Amino acid sequence: MKNKIILSLLLLFFIFCFVILYKGLNNSNIYVPEVKIEKTLTKFNSIDLYSENKISSDQIFVDSEYYVLNIWASWCVPCREEHPKLMKLSKNKSIKLIGLNYRDNPKNAKRFISEFGDPYFMIIKDRNGTISVDLGAIGVPETFIINKDKKIIKRFLGSLNEKLLNEINLITK
Amino acid sequence: MKLSTFFLIILVTFSLAKLSAAEKNEELKNKISKNIRCLICQGQSVYDSQSDFSESVKLIIENKLNEGLSENEIYDFLINKYGEWISYDPKFNKKTFILWILPVLLFVIGGAIIVRKLIIQKL
């Protein structure tokens, strides 16, 4: 009788282990970051792409209700696809669109902007990618909505499409 | 002459101390980056990867070490930014306790079964 109880307990334990490990097998091993976040923006210093002046995040995020920070690079193919959407988004007067130029050659970045148009209120440089890591970004393109309290309220991985554009317009209304 | 020798000894001592601190930081940077997952790679650590993301993270680790942050503070910083997934050495918490407890439990139960069998055999 005692042996049977031990055996049943053991069996239950192994079934428990099996279920846990089997469930783990089905979990995705690809990193999926949270999109709805309420993290305060870390202070950073950067350089303006055109004026080459030093600028801090406190000077950038000052007087607007919402900011949309878009991480882009001239070498990034999805950024080219996204650019017309950003041109559209720049017409939204309730936001300030900030471009964060990620690990790029300034000459190529300027050429990209003169070729496809400038949707940004300001473009700042992230030469070594450390500002993007501070934001919690993993690559380009990536877009963050930041409110006046300097809190990141939403992030979009990959290039923006019409649906996401509408979502941004709705949030920043 | 003696004074110049004295200054030379001090200079060499300071240089060596600085060099050893830099070496220590480099070792620590490598150790941390081996424990940090490259989030855009398949099964590679930041140390192994040369992706833009990994290069930026390596630089962040280096900067934080130069700022005087400890190893744990750097892990906490990265976990705060990217979540527990970035670490190859997850901390003990409510989400990871099974991961830590299960092997110990299996070891204890297995050991108990073996000991029990041995005792029965002896009897």
Interface residues (C-beta under 8 A of the other chain):
Chain A: L10 F13 C17 I20 Y31 P33 E34 Y102 R103 N128 G129 T130 S132 V133 D134 G136 I138 G139
Chain B: R37 L39 I40 D52 F53 E55 S56 V57 L59 I60 N63 K81 Y82 G83 W85 I86 I98 L102 L105 L106 I109
